Every structure is written in structure tokens, then in C-alpha cells.
Amino acid sequence: QVQLVESGGGLVQPGGSLRLSCAAAGFTFGIYAMGWVRQAPGKGLEFVSFISDSGAITRYAEAVKGRFTISKDNAKKALYLQMNSLKPDDTAVYYCTKLRFPSYSDNVRSPDYGMDYRGKGTLVTVSS
């Protein structure tokens, strides 16, 4: 049974940083691409970041490029999202996702961003 459990969310001031973690279980973590999506209050799901199975390839939404860094530790079965220079517009529930396809382009073209499974999410609130 696939399990994805996010942690690390919270309240942070604009300009601050947070590091989200996702603990994975129930599947062979190292052979799957993973990602993060988010959902702001009253809005739909938004792609945030992609990482390939090995971690060698990463992609970001334009809104977070240069501020967020995705990484994965296959030995620990863990996915991370380092978020710096946070803005109020980053306020959202962040979800860890196990992706259906190995490539970025196939996942991002899918109606659901290639999400095979997602966790329950962790809330990030950026406010002064």
C-alpha cells in the first residue's frame, strides 16, 4: 500500500524559509519520479516541482523557480522541498506526489500532473 506523509509546513513570515519532507512507503521509491503540487485557498491544484527517479533531473514552475529546491534521498525513501524567499502567494497546502511517468513532459501534460498517488498534504502559510 502506497503511503506518502508530508511534514514541515507551518506559519512563516514573508522572506522566510521552510523545508518540507515527504516520507514514502509501500513502493520501490528509487525507481519513480516524484513531485510536489500545491493548492491555494479557493484555487485548483498547481504544479510546483518535479524530480526524476535518480534525482538527476529537476523542473520547477515559473512562480517558484530560483526560490524552491526539490531533492530526494532514495536510501531514506524521502522527498524534500526547500522553500526560500517565501511570499504570501506561496500560501497553500503542499502535496507530495508519486508520478505515473518517468519524464517531466509526460507528467506535466497529464490532466492531473501525472499524479499516481498523493499524500494528505501540509499547510504552508506565509503571512506577517
CORRAZI-V145403 format. One record per pair of residues at least 4 apart in sequence whose ideal C-beta (glycine too) atoms are under 8 Angstrom apart, sorted by the first residue. I is the first residue (numbers start at 1). J is the second residue. D is the distance in whole Angstrom. If there is no record, write none. Layout:
# CORRAZI-V145403
i: (I & I)
j: (J & J)
d: (D & D)
This chain:
# CORRAZI-V145403
i: (1 & 2 & 2 & 2 & 2 & 2 & 2 & 2 & 3 & 3 & 3 & 3 & 3 & 4 & 4 & 4 & 4 & 4 & 4 & 4 & 4 & 4 & 5 & 5 & 5 & 5 & 5 & 6 & 6 & 6 & 6 & 6 & 6 & 6 & 6 & 6 & 6 & 7 & 7 & 7 & 7 & 7 & 8 & 8 & 8 & 8 & 8 & 9 & 9 & 9 & 9 & 9 & 9 & 9 & 9 & 10 & 10 & 10 & 10 & 11 & 11 & 12 & 12 & 12 & 12 & 12 & 12 & 12 & 13 & 13 & 13 & 14 & 14 & 14 & 14 & 14 & 14 & 15 & 15 & 16 & 16 & 17 & 17 & 17 & 17 & 17 & 18 & 18 & 18 & 19 & 19 & 19 & 19 & 20 & 20 & 20 & 20 & 20 & 20 & 20 & 20 & 21 & 21 & 21 & 22 & 22 & 22 & 22 & 22 & 22 & 23 & 23 & 24 & 24 & 24 & 24 & 24 & 24 & 24 & 25 & 27 & 27 & 28 & 29 & 29 & 29 & 29 & 30 & 30 & 30 & 31 & 32 & 32 & 32 & 32 & 33 & 33 & 33 & 33 & 33 & 33 & 33 & 33 & 33 & 33 & 33 & 34 & 34 & 34 & 34 & 34 & 34 & 34 & 34 & 35 & 35 & 35 & 35 & 35 & 35 & 35 & 35 & 35 & 35 & 35 & 35 & 35 & 36 & 36 & 36 & 36 & 36 & 36 & 36 & 36 & 36 & 37 & 37 & 37 & 37 & 37 & 37 & 37 & 37 & 37 & 37 & 38 & 38 & 38 & 38 & 38 & 38 & 38 & 38 & 38 & 39 & 39 & 39 & 39 & 39 & 39 & 39 & 39 & 40 & 40 & 40 & 40 & 41 & 41 & 43 & 45 & 45 & 45 & 46 & 46 & 46 & 47 & 47 & 47 & 48 & 48 & 48 & 48 & 48 & 48 & 49 & 49 & 49 & 49 & 49 & 49 & 49 & 49 & 50 & 50 & 50 & 50 & 50 & 50 & 50 & 50 & 50 & 51 & 51 & 51 & 51 & 51 & 51 & 51 & 52 & 52 & 52 & 52 & 52 & 52 & 53 & 54 & 55 & 55 & 55 & 57 & 58 & 58 & 59 & 59 & 60 & 60 & 60 & 60 & 61 & 63 & 64 & 64 & 64 & 67 & 67 & 67 & 67 & 68 & 68 & 68 & 68 & 69 & 69 & 69 & 70 & 70 & 70 & 70 & 71 & 71 & 71 & 72 & 72 & 72 & 73 & 73 & 73 & 79 & 81 & 83 & 83 & 86 & 86 & 86 & 87 & 88 & 88 & 89 & 90 & 90 & 91 & 91 & 91 & 91 & 92 & 92 & 93 & 93 & 93 & 93 & 94 & 94 & 94 & 94 & 95 & 95 & 95 & 95 & 96 & 96 & 97 & 97 & 97 & 97 & 97 & 97 & 97 & 98 & 98 & 98 & 98 & 99 & 99 & 99 & 99 & 99 & 100 & 100 & 100 & 100 & 100 & 100 & 101 & 101 & 101 & 101 & 102 & 103 & 104 & 105 & 106 & 106 & 107 & 107 & 108 & 108 & 110 & 110)
j: (26 & 24 & 25 & 26 & 27 & 98 & 116 & 117 & 23 & 24 & 25 & 26 & 119 & 22 & 23 & 24 & 96 & 97 & 98 & 117 & 118 & 119 & 22 & 23 & 96 & 119 & 120 & 20 & 21 & 22 & 94 & 95 & 96 & 119 & 120 & 121 & 122 & 20 & 21 & 22 & 23 & 122 & 18 & 19 & 20 & 21 & 122 & 18 & 20 & 93 & 94 & 122 & 123 & 124 & 125 & 18 & 123 & 124 & 125 & 125 & 127 & 16 & 17 & 18 & 86 & 124 & 125 & 126 & 126 & 127 & 128 & 86 & 87 & 88 & 126 & 127 & 128 & 85 & 86 & 86 & 126 & 82 & 83 & 84 & 85 & 86 & 83 & 86 & 124 & 80 & 81 & 82 & 83 & 36 & 80 & 81 & 83 & 94 & 96 & 122 & 124 & 78 & 79 & 80 & 34 & 78 & 79 & 80 & 96 & 119 & 77 & 78 & 29 & 34 & 77 & 78 & 79 & 96 & 98 & 77 & 32 & 98 & 32 & 34 & 72 & 74 & 77 & 53 & 54 & 74 & 53 & 53 & 98 & 99 & 102 & 50 & 51 & 52 & 53 & 99 & 101 & 102 & 103 & 104 & 107 & 114 & 50 & 51 & 72 & 79 & 96 & 97 & 98 & 99 & 47 & 48 & 49 & 50 & 51 & 70 & 96 & 97 & 99 & 107 & 113 & 114 & 115 & 48 & 49 & 70 & 79 & 81 & 94 & 95 & 96 & 97 & 45 & 46 & 47 & 48 & 94 & 95 & 97 & 113 & 115 & 118 & 45 & 46 & 48 & 90 & 92 & 93 & 94 & 95 & 124 & 43 & 44 & 45 & 46 & 92 & 93 & 95 & 121 & 46 & 89 & 91 & 92 & 91 & 92 & 92 & 95 & 112 & 113 & 61 & 63 & 92 & 61 & 108 & 113 & 60 & 61 & 64 & 68 & 81 & 94 & 58 & 59 & 60 & 61 & 64 & 68 & 70 & 81 & 57 & 58 & 59 & 60 & 70 & 99 & 104 & 107 & 108 & 55 & 57 & 58 & 70 & 71 & 72 & 79 & 56 & 57 & 58 & 102 & 103 & 104 & 102 & 74 & 71 & 72 & 74 & 104 & 69 & 70 & 104 & 108 & 64 & 65 & 68 & 70 & 65 & 89 & 68 & 83 & 90 & 83 & 84 & 85 & 86 & 81 & 82 & 83 & 84 & 81 & 82 & 84 & 79 & 80 & 81 & 82 & 79 & 80 & 82 & 78 & 79 & 80 & 77 & 78 & 80 & 96 & 94 & 90 & 124 & 90 & 124 & 126 & 126 & 126 & 127 & 126 & 124 & 126 & 124 & 125 & 126 & 127 & 123 & 124 & 121 & 122 & 123 & 124 & 121 & 122 & 123 & 124 & 118 & 119 & 120 & 121 & 118 & 119 & 113 & 114 & 115 & 116 & 117 & 118 & 119 & 115 & 116 & 117 & 118 & 107 & 113 & 114 & 115 & 116 & 106 & 107 & 110 & 114 & 115 & 116 & 106 & 107 & 110 & 114 & 106 & 107 & 108 & 109 & 110 & 114 & 113 & 114 & 113 & 114 & 114 & 115)
d: (5 & 8 & 8 & 4 & 5 & 6 & 8 & 5 & 8 & 7 & 4 & 5 & 8 & 6 & 8 & 6 & 5 & 7 & 6 & 6 & 6 & 4 & 7 & 5 & 8 & 6 & 8 & 6 & 7 & 5 & 7 & 7 & 5 & 5 & 7 & 6 & 4 & 7 & 5 & 8 & 8 & 6 & 6 & 5 & 4 & 5 & 6 & 7 & 7 & 8 & 7 & 3 & 5 & 5 & 8 & 7 & 8 & 7 & 7 & 5 & 7 & 4 & 7 & 6 & 6 & 7 & 7 & 6 & 7 & 7 & 5 & 6 & 6 & 6 & 6 & 8 & 6 & 6 & 7 & 5 & 7 & 7 & 6 & 5 & 8 & 7 & 5 & 7 & 6 & 6 & 7 & 5 & 7 & 7 & 7 & 4 & 7 & 6 & 8 & 6 & 8 & 6 & 7 & 6 & 8 & 7 & 4 & 7 & 3 & 6 & 7 & 6 & 5 & 8 & 5 & 7 & 7 & 8 & 7 & 7 & 7 & 7 & 7 & 8 & 8 & 6 & 4 & 6 & 8 & 4 & 5 & 6 & 6 & 6 & 8 & 7 & 7 & 5 & 5 & 4 & 7 & 5 & 8 & 8 & 7 & 8 & 8 & 5 & 6 & 5 & 7 & 7 & 6 & 6 & 7 & 7 & 6 & 5 & 7 & 8 & 8 & 5 & 5 & 7 & 7 & 7 & 8 & 4 & 5 & 6 & 8 & 5 & 6 & 7 & 6 & 7 & 5 & 6 & 6 & 6 & 8 & 5 & 6 & 6 & 7 & 7 & 7 & 5 & 5 & 8 & 4 & 7 & 5 & 7 & 8 & 6 & 7 & 5 & 7 & 6 & 5 & 7 & 8 & 7 & 8 & 6 & 4 & 7 & 8 & 8 & 8 & 8 & 7 & 7 & 8 & 7 & 5 & 6 & 5 & 7 & 6 & 6 & 7 & 7 & 7 & 7 & 7 & 5 & 7 & 7 & 6 & 4 & 6 & 8 & 7 & 4 & 8 & 7 & 7 & 5 & 6 & 7 & 6 & 7 & 5 & 5 & 7 & 5 & 7 & 6 & 4 & 8 & 7 & 8 & 8 & 6 & 8 & 6 & 5 & 7 & 7 & 8 & 5 & 5 & 8 & 5 & 4 & 6 & 7 & 7 & 7 & 4 & 8 & 7 & 7 & 5 & 5 & 8 & 6 & 7 & 5 & 7 & 7 & 4 & 8 & 7 & 7 & 6 & 8 & 8 & 5 & 7 & 7 & 5 & 7 & 8 & 5 & 8 & 6 & 7 & 7 & 7 & 5 & 8 & 5 & 6 & 5 & 6 & 8 & 6 & 5 & 6 & 5 & 5 & 7 & 8 & 6 & 4 & 7 & 5 & 8 & 6 & 6 & 8 & 6 & 5 & 6 & 8 & 5 & 7 & 5 & 7 & 8 & 5 & 7 & 7 & 5 & 8 & 8 & 5 & 4 & 7 & 5 & 8 & 4 & 7 & 6 & 8 & 7 & 7 & 5 & 7 & 4 & 4 & 5 & 7 & 5 & 8 & 7 & 6 & 6 & 7 & 7 & 6 & 3 & 6 & 7 & 4 & 8)
